[in-house]
Amino acid sequence: MIVLTDEQANAVHRLLTSVLLNESYQISDVENAILWLSPENRQILCPFDSLWSKNLAQEIVNELRNRP
């Protein structure tokens, strides 16, 4: 499970949205996200978490591509 503060969650959200939409983003946001999401800073509770995350990411990309 990954636990982020509101500020961290907003930064990761902005970063992922920018990457998915091929927009510019700040390298410092990437560095922070890597730190916050690194294996030593999180605990995986279920072996299916990574698969769930991958499926969620695919759904988000599909939804963004289908936007008018």
Jmol script that loads the backbone (N, CA, C; Angstrom):
load data "model"
ATOM      1  N   MET A   1       0.853  -1.164   0.000  1.00  0.00           N
ATOM      2  CA  MET A   1       0.000   0.000   0.000  1.00  0.00           C
ATOM      3  C   MET A   1       0.903   1.231   0.000  1.00  0.00           C
ATOM      4  N   ILE A   2       0.512   2.220  -0.750  1.00  0.00           N
ATOM      5  CA  ILE A   2       1.256   3.470  -0.807  1.00  0.00           C
ATOM      6  C   ILE A   2       0.451   4.531  -0.074  1.00  0.00           C
ATOM      7  N   VAL A   3       1.085   5.200   0.859  1.00  0.00           N
ATOM      8  CA  VAL A   3       0.424   6.263   1.599  1.00  0.00           C
ATOM      9  C   VAL A   3       1.145   7.564   1.293  1.00  0.00           C
ATOM     10  N   LEU A   4       0.414   8.513   0.724  1.00  0.00           N
ATOM     11  CA  LEU A   4       0.972   9.811   0.378  1.00  0.00           C
ATOM     12  C   LEU A   4       0.193  10.908   1.084  1.00  0.00           C
ATOM     13  N   THR A   5       0.863  12.012   1.336  1.00  0.00           N
ATOM     14  CA  THR A   5       0.150  13.186   1.844  1.00  0.00           C
ATOM     15  C   THR A   5      -0.660  13.770   0.700  1.00  0.00           C
ATOM     16  N   ASP A   6      -1.559  14.685   1.003  1.00  0.00           N
ATOM     17  CA  ASP A   6      -2.346  15.331  -0.050  1.00  0.00           C
ATOM     18  C   ASP A   6      -1.441  16.041  -1.054  1.00  0.00           C
ATOM     19  N   GLU A   7      -0.422  16.711  -0.547  1.00  0.00           N
ATOM     20  CA  GLU A   7       0.505  17.433  -1.417  1.00  0.00           C
ATOM     21  C   GLU A   7       1.253  16.467  -2.346  1.00  0.00           C
ATOM     22  N   GLN A   8       1.696  15.339  -1.798  1.00  0.00           N
ATOM     23  CA  GLN A   8       2.396  14.345  -2.606  1.00  0.00           C
ATOM     24  C   GLN A   8       1.451  13.740  -3.651  1.00  0.00           C
ATOM     25  N   ALA A   9       0.236  13.421  -3.219  1.00  0.00           N
ATOM     26  CA  ALA A   9      -0.739  12.833  -4.147  1.00  0.00           C
ATOM     27  C   ALA A   9      -1.049  13.797  -5.290  1.00  0.00           C
ATOM     28  N   ASN A  10      -1.192  15.071  -4.985  1.00  0.00           N
ATOM     29  CA  ASN A  10      -1.452  16.060  -6.034  1.00  0.00           C
ATOM     30  C   ASN A  10      -0.275  16.165  -6.992  1.00  0.00           C
ATOM     31  N   ALA A  11       0.948  16.124  -6.465  1.00  0.00           N
ATOM     32  CA  ALA A  11       2.134  16.197  -7.316  1.00  0.00           C
ATOM     33  C   ALA A  11       2.226  14.979  -8.231  1.00  0.00           C
ATOM     34  N   VAL A  12       1.970  13.791  -7.691  1.00  0.00           N
ATOM     35  CA  VAL A  12       1.997  12.572  -8.505  1.00  0.00           C
ATOM     36  C   VAL A  12       0.881  12.615  -9.552  1.00  0.00           C
ATOM     37  N   HIS A  13      -0.286  13.092  -9.166  1.00  0.00           N
ATOM     38  CA  HIS A  13      -1.403  13.218 -10.107  1.00  0.00           C
ATOM     39  C   HIS A  13      -1.033  14.143 -11.265  1.00  0.00           C
ATOM     40  N   ARG A  14      -0.485  15.306 -10.949  1.00  0.00           N
ATOM     41  CA  ARG A  14      -0.066  16.254 -11.996  1.00  0.00           C
ATOM     42  C   ARG A  14       0.986  15.638 -12.917  1.00  0.00           C
ATOM     43  N   LEU A  15       1.944  14.953 -12.312  1.00  0.00           N
ATOM     44  CA  LEU A  15       3.015  14.339 -13.089  1.00  0.00           C
ATOM     45  C   LEU A  15       2.467  13.266 -14.028  1.00  0.00           C
ATOM     46  N   LEU A  16       1.670  12.362 -13.498  1.00  0.00           N
ATOM     47  CA  LEU A  16       1.126  11.287 -14.330  1.00  0.00           C
ATOM     48  C   LEU A  16       0.232  11.821 -15.439  1.00  0.00           C
ATOM     49  N   THR A  17      -0.572  12.809 -15.112  1.00  0.00           N
ATOM     50  CA  THR A  17      -1.435  13.409 -16.133  1.00  0.00           C
ATOM     51  C   THR A  17      -0.597  14.051 -17.228  1.00  0.00           C
ATOM     52  N   SER A  18       0.442  14.757 -16.854  1.00  0.00           N
ATOM     53  CA  SER A  18       1.326  15.399 -17.837  1.00  0.00           C
ATOM     54  C   SER A  18       2.003  14.361 -18.720  1.00  0.00           C
ATOM     55  N   VAL A  19       2.480  13.293 -18.110  1.00  0.00           N
ATOM     56  CA  VAL A  19       3.153  12.238 -18.880  1.00  0.00           C
ATOM     57  C   VAL A  19       2.160  11.580 -19.836  1.00  0.00           C
ATOM     58  N   LEU A  20       0.984  11.241 -19.340  1.00  0.00           N
ATOM     59  CA  LEU A  20      -0.012  10.565 -20.176  1.00  0.00           C
ATOM     60  C   LEU A  20      -0.495  11.434 -21.334  1.00  0.00           C
ATOM     61  N   LEU A  21      -0.546  12.746 -21.115  1.00  0.00           N
ATOM     62  CA  LEU A  21      -1.002  13.664 -22.160  1.00  0.00           C
ATOM     63  C   LEU A  21       0.158  14.222 -22.984  1.00  0.00           C
ATOM     64  N   ASN A  22       1.363  13.713 -22.710  1.00  0.00           N
ATOM     65  CA  ASN A  22       2.565  14.145 -23.424  1.00  0.00           C
ATOM     66  C   ASN A  22       2.792  15.648 -23.289  1.00  0.00           C
ATOM     67  N   GLU A  23       2.546  16.158 -22.092  1.00  0.00           N
ATOM     68  CA  GLU A  23       2.776  17.565 -21.787  1.00  0.00           C
ATOM     69  C   GLU A  23       4.071  17.701 -20.993  1.00  0.00           C
ATOM     70  N   SER A  24       4.577  18.920 -20.894  1.00  0.00           N
ATOM     71  CA  SER A  24       5.827  19.137 -20.159  1.00  0.00           C
ATOM     72  C   SER A  24       5.595  18.984 -18.656  1.00  0.00           C
ATOM     73  N   TYR A  25       6.674  18.619 -17.967  1.00  0.00           N
ATOM     74  CA  TYR A  25       6.628  18.464 -16.517  1.00  0.00           C
ATOM     75  C   TYR A  25       8.008  18.763 -15.968  1.00  0.00           C
ATOM     76  N   GLN A  26       8.081  18.936 -14.666  1.00  0.00           N
ATOM     77  CA  GLN A  26       9.340  19.285 -14.019  1.00  0.00           C
ATOM     78  C   GLN A  26      10.086  18.027 -13.582  1.00  0.00           C
ATOM     79  N   ILE A  27      11.389  18.024 -13.816  1.00  0.00           N
ATOM     80  CA  ILE A  27      12.216  16.896 -13.413  1.00  0.00           C
ATOM     81  C   ILE A  27      12.144  16.684 -11.898  1.00  0.00           C
ATOM     82  N   SER A  28      12.019  17.760 -11.143  1.00  0.00           N
ATOM     83  CA  SER A  28      11.933  17.617  -9.684  1.00  0.00           C
ATOM     84  C   SER A  28      10.693  16.813  -9.286  1.00  0.00           C
ATOM     85  N   ASP A  29       9.586  16.935 -10.047  1.00  0.00           N
ATOM     86  CA  ASP A  29       8.394  16.134  -9.767  1.00  0.00           C
ATOM     87  C   ASP A  29       8.675  14.653  -9.991  1.00  0.00           C
ATOM     88  N   VAL A  30       9.446  14.346 -11.040  1.00  0.00           N
ATOM     89  CA  VAL A  30       9.810  12.948 -11.311  1.00  0.00           C
ATOM     90  C   VAL A  30      10.688  12.413 -10.175  1.00  0.00           C
ATOM     91  N   GLU A  31      11.674  13.192  -9.769  1.00  0.00           N
ATOM     92  CA  GLU A  31      12.567  12.773  -8.693  1.00  0.00           C
ATOM     93  C   GLU A  31      11.794  12.531  -7.400  1.00  0.00           C
ATOM     94  N   ASN A  32      10.878  13.439  -7.082  1.00  0.00           N
ATOM     95  CA  ASN A  32      10.080  13.273  -5.859  1.00  0.00           C
ATOM     96  C   ASN A  32       9.195  12.040  -5.946  1.00  0.00           C
ATOM     97  N   ALA A  33       8.541  11.847  -7.082  1.00  0.00           N
ATOM     98  CA  ALA A  33       7.653  10.695  -7.242  1.00  0.00           C
ATOM     99  C   ALA A  33       8.428   9.389  -7.102  1.00  0.00           C
ATOM    100  N   ILE A  34       9.617   9.341  -7.688  1.00  0.00           N
ATOM    101  CA  ILE A  34      10.441   8.132  -7.559  1.00  0.00           C
ATOM    102  C   ILE A  34      10.765   7.862  -6.097  1.00  0.00           C
ATOM    103  N   LEU A  35      11.108   8.901  -5.380  1.00  0.00           N
ATOM    104  CA  LEU A  35      11.420   8.749  -3.956  1.00  0.00           C
ATOM    105  C   LEU A  35      10.194   8.260  -3.182  1.00  0.00           C
ATOM    106  N   TRP A  36       9.047   8.911  -3.385  1.00  0.00           N
ATOM    107  CA  TRP A  36       7.839   8.569  -2.645  1.00  0.00           C
ATOM    108  C   TRP A  36       7.333   7.170  -2.975  1.00  0.00           C
ATOM    109  N   LEU A  37       7.519   6.738  -4.210  1.00  0.00           N
ATOM    110  CA  LEU A  37       6.949   5.467  -4.656  1.00  0.00           C
ATOM    111  C   LEU A  37       7.964   4.329  -4.680  1.00  0.00           C
ATOM    112  N   SER A  38       9.177   4.579  -4.218  1.00  0.00           N
ATOM    113  CA  SER A  38      10.219   3.556  -4.241  1.00  0.00           C
ATOM    114  C   SER A  38       9.859   2.404  -3.304  1.00  0.00           C
ATOM    115  N   PRO A  39      10.343   1.202  -3.624  1.00  0.00           N
ATOM    116  CA  PRO A  39       9.983   0.024  -2.823  1.00  0.00           C
ATOM    117  C   PRO A  39      10.293   0.158  -1.334  1.00  0.00           C
ATOM    118  N   GLU A  40      11.367   0.848  -0.969  1.00  0.00           N
ATOM    119  CA  GLU A  40      11.681   0.962   0.456  1.00  0.00           C
ATOM    120  C   GLU A  40      10.726   1.894   1.190  1.00  0.00           C
ATOM    121  N   ASN A  41       9.912   2.650   0.443  1.00  0.00           N
ATOM    122  CA  ASN A  41       8.962   3.573   1.069  1.00  0.00           C
ATOM    123  C   ASN A  41       7.520   3.077   0.991  1.00  0.00           C
ATOM    124  N   ARG A  42       7.343   1.832   0.610  1.00  0.00           N
ATOM    125  CA  ARG A  42       5.971   1.322   0.531  1.00  0.00           C
ATOM    126  C   ARG A  42       5.920  -0.141   0.932  1.00  0.00           C
ATOM    127  N   GLN A  43       4.730  -0.603   1.155  1.00  0.00           N
ATOM    128  CA  GLN A  43       4.528  -1.991   1.549  1.00  0.00           C
ATOM    129  C   GLN A  43       3.472  -2.575   0.619  1.00  0.00           C
ATOM    130  N   ILE A  44       3.818  -3.643  -0.063  1.00  0.00           N
ATOM    131  CA  ILE A  44       2.847  -4.300  -0.948  1.00  0.00           C
ATOM    132  C   ILE A  44       2.093  -5.323  -0.110  1.00  0.00           C
ATOM    133  N   LEU A  45       0.791  -5.143  -0.023  1.00  0.00           N
ATOM    134  CA  LEU A  45      -0.025  -6.013   0.812  1.00  0.00           C
ATOM    135  C   LEU A  45      -0.560  -7.214   0.046  1.00  0.00           C
ATOM    136  N   CYS A  46      -0.563  -7.104  -1.262  1.00  0.00           N
ATOM    137  CA  CYS A  46      -1.177  -8.142  -2.066  1.00  0.00           C
ATOM    138  C   CYS A  46      -0.384  -8.295  -3.358  1.00  0.00           C
ATOM    139  N   PRO A  47      -0.130  -9.532  -3.810  1.00  0.00           N
ATOM    140  CA  PRO A  47       0.635  -9.704  -5.048  1.00  0.00           C
ATOM    141  C   PRO A  47      -0.092  -9.159  -6.269  1.00  0.00           C
ATOM    142  N   PHE A  48      -1.380  -8.905  -6.159  1.00  0.00           N
ATOM    143  CA  PHE A  48      -2.142  -8.396  -7.289  1.00  0.00           C
ATOM    144  C   PHE A  48      -2.138  -6.873  -7.371  1.00  0.00           C
ATOM    145  N   ASP A  49      -1.542  -6.196  -6.379  1.00  0.00           N
ATOM    146  CA  ASP A  49      -1.498  -4.732  -6.383  1.00  0.00           C
ATOM    147  C   ASP A  49      -0.850  -4.185  -7.644  1.00  0.00           C
ATOM    148  N   SER A  50       0.279  -4.773  -8.059  1.00  0.00           N
ATOM    149  CA  SER A  50       0.963  -4.254  -9.249  1.00  0.00           C
ATOM    150  C   SER A  50       0.124  -4.484 -10.498  1.00  0.00           C
ATOM    151  N   LEU A  51      -0.550  -5.624 -10.592  1.00  0.00           N
ATOM    152  CA  LEU A  51      -1.426  -5.888 -11.738  1.00  0.00           C
ATOM    153  C   LEU A  51      -2.602  -4.922 -11.740  1.00  0.00           C
ATOM    154  N   TRP A  52      -3.178  -4.679 -10.570  1.00  0.00           N
ATOM    155  CA  TRP A  52      -4.288  -3.734 -10.449  1.00  0.00           C
ATOM    156  C   TRP A  52      -3.844  -2.349 -10.886  1.00  0.00           C
ATOM    157  N   SER A  53      -2.654  -1.932 -10.461  1.00  0.00           N
ATOM    158  CA  SER A  53      -2.123  -0.619 -10.826  1.00  0.00           C
ATOM    159  C   SER A  53      -1.915  -0.512 -12.330  1.00  0.00           C
ATOM    160  N   LYS A  54      -1.391  -1.567 -12.929  1.00  0.00           N
ATOM    161  CA  LYS A  54      -1.172  -1.561 -14.377  1.00  0.00           C
ATOM    162  C   LYS A  54      -2.506  -1.447 -15.114  1.00  0.00           C
ATOM    163  N   ASN A  55      -3.498  -2.206 -14.679  1.00  0.00           N
ATOM    164  CA  ASN A  55      -4.817  -2.141 -15.316  1.00  0.00           C
ATOM    165  C   ASN A  55      -5.451  -0.767 -15.146  1.00  0.00           C
ATOM    166  N   LEU A  56      -5.296  -0.179 -13.971  1.00  0.00           N
ATOM    167  CA  LEU A  56      -5.834   1.154 -13.729  1.00  0.00           C
ATOM    168  C   LEU A  56      -5.155   2.163 -14.645  1.00  0.00           C
ATOM    169  N   ALA A  57      -3.849   2.074 -14.778  1.00  0.00           N
ATOM    170  CA  ALA A  57      -3.115   2.989 -15.662  1.00  0.00           C
ATOM    171  C   ALA A  57      -3.600   2.846 -17.102  1.00  0.00           C
ATOM    172  N   GLN A  58      -3.827   1.624 -17.547  1.00  0.00           N
ATOM    173  CA  GLN A  58      -4.321   1.407 -18.912  1.00  0.00           C
ATOM    174  C   GLN A  58      -5.708   2.015 -19.091  1.00  0.00           C
ATOM    175  N   GLU A  59      -6.566   1.865 -18.093  1.00  0.00           N
ATOM    176  CA  GLU A  59      -7.902   2.456 -18.167  1.00  0.00           C
ATOM    177  C   GLU A  59      -7.824   3.982 -18.248  1.00  0.00           C
ATOM    178  N   ILE A  60      -6.940   4.577 -17.459  1.00  0.00           N
ATOM    179  CA  ILE A  60      -6.786   6.035 -17.464  1.00  0.00           C
ATOM    180  C   ILE A  60      -6.324   6.504 -18.838  1.00  0.00           C
ATOM    181  N   VAL A  61      -5.333   5.830 -19.401  1.00  0.00           N
ATOM    182  CA  VAL A  61      -4.840   6.204 -20.731  1.00  0.00           C
ATOM    183  C   VAL A  61      -5.953   6.095 -21.768  1.00  0.00           C
ATOM    184  N   ASN A  62      -6.718   5.015 -21.710  1.00  0.00           N
ATOM    185  CA  ASN A  62      -7.816   4.842 -22.668  1.00  0.00           C
ATOM    186  C   ASN A  62      -8.855   5.953 -22.535  1.00  0.00           C
ATOM    187  N   GLU A  63      -9.199   6.310 -21.306  1.00  0.00           N
ATOM    188  CA  GLU A  63     -10.180   7.372 -21.082  1.00  0.00           C
ATOM    189  C   GLU A  63      -9.654   8.715 -21.590  1.00  0.00           C
ATOM    190  N   LEU A  64      -8.384   8.995 -21.334  1.00  0.00           N
ATOM    191  CA  LEU A  64      -7.805  10.257 -21.809  1.00  0.00           C
ATOM    192  C   LEU A  64      -7.757  10.307 -23.320  1.00  0.00           C
ATOM    193  N   ARG A  65      -7.497   9.198 -23.953  1.00  0.00           N
ATOM    194  CA  ARG A  65      -7.461   9.165 -25.434  1.00  0.00           C
ATOM    195  C   ARG A  65      -8.854   9.348 -26.030  1.00  0.00           C
ATOM    196  N   ASN A  66      -9.874   8.920 -25.314  1.00  0.00           N
ATOM    197  CA  ASN A  66     -11.241   9.007 -25.833  1.00  0.00           C
ATOM    198  C   ASN A  66     -11.928  10.335 -25.515  1.00  0.00           C
ATOM    199  N   ARG A  67     -11.220  11.242 -24.846  1.00  0.00           N
ATOM    200  CA  ARG A  67     -11.796  12.561 -24.537  1.00  0.00           C
ATOM    201  C   ARG A  67     -12.035  13.334 -25.816  1.00  0.00           C
ATOM    202  N   PRO A  68     -13.122  14.117 -25.873  1.00  0.00           N
ATOM    203  CA  PRO A  68     -13.376  14.931 -27.077  1.00  0.00           C
ATOM    204  C   PRO A  68     -12.382  16.059 -27.219  1.00  0.00           C
TER     205      PRO A  68
END
end "model"
wireframe off; spacefill off
backbone 0.3
color backbone group
